[in-house]
Amino acid sequence: MKRAFDLVKRSAVVLALGLAAVTAVAAPAHAVSAYSGGNPYSSGCAGNGAQWASSSVDVWDGSTYVGYGYLRYSYGCQANWSEFRYANSAAYNNYTVGPSAWENGTTGTDQYSPDLAANPVYSRMVDGRSTACAGAQIYRYPSGQHVTWAFFACA
């Protein structure tokens, strides 16, 4: 019975996503991208992505260079995401980064990557038809000690 219920729930979700896609096509230009909340790499959006800001933002922990981050945008998917690249294997092994992207004027920036062990590590996508911002929380690993909040850009 539970399996049948799960199938009904999944069918309802698929139907809702299908309706959302149809609505997104018929909606005006300010409608939310169908890729919002998705993974930029598994969706294919990263393949046609570009860096929004003119330069990346370096992240330091005192005199230790952790890496750099930036706001990305996919023209094909019309979605933004935050991306961070570790400086080297030592930084990858000694830090954890939680990148976030959000639509300008909104809160709730904890849209961390589906895979925080990746390099680059990236956030879930947000709608790209309005202004978006990006940044990341930086922590020491394995202690979890907070290092900094790094703001990357708004575009």
C-alpha angles and dihedrals in degrees: 000000000000091000091052090049090050090051091052091049092049091048090052091051092049090049091049091049090048091051090047090053092050090047091048091054093049096041125096121269094270093064119122117268113256087230096061110128092018134120111263093212103044091043093053092239093119089063092070096030127126134193110258100199119066091238140014124251118243116223121209135183099204103300094343115102107220099179141267138283139197146172115260131197132196114212092195095049097032091223137124132215140173119243132191128190121198116233094230143329092286091057090045090052096044104041140050119206126199108195121196137191126191140170110263111263095028133098134214101086097173095105094131126180121280086235115036090180092067126105108237094036113202142183128240114270127265129197112290101198092084131041115294135191134205140198142137144230112231122207135177114245131255096004094056090222110162113242104177150315108248118201112208108181151301120228 
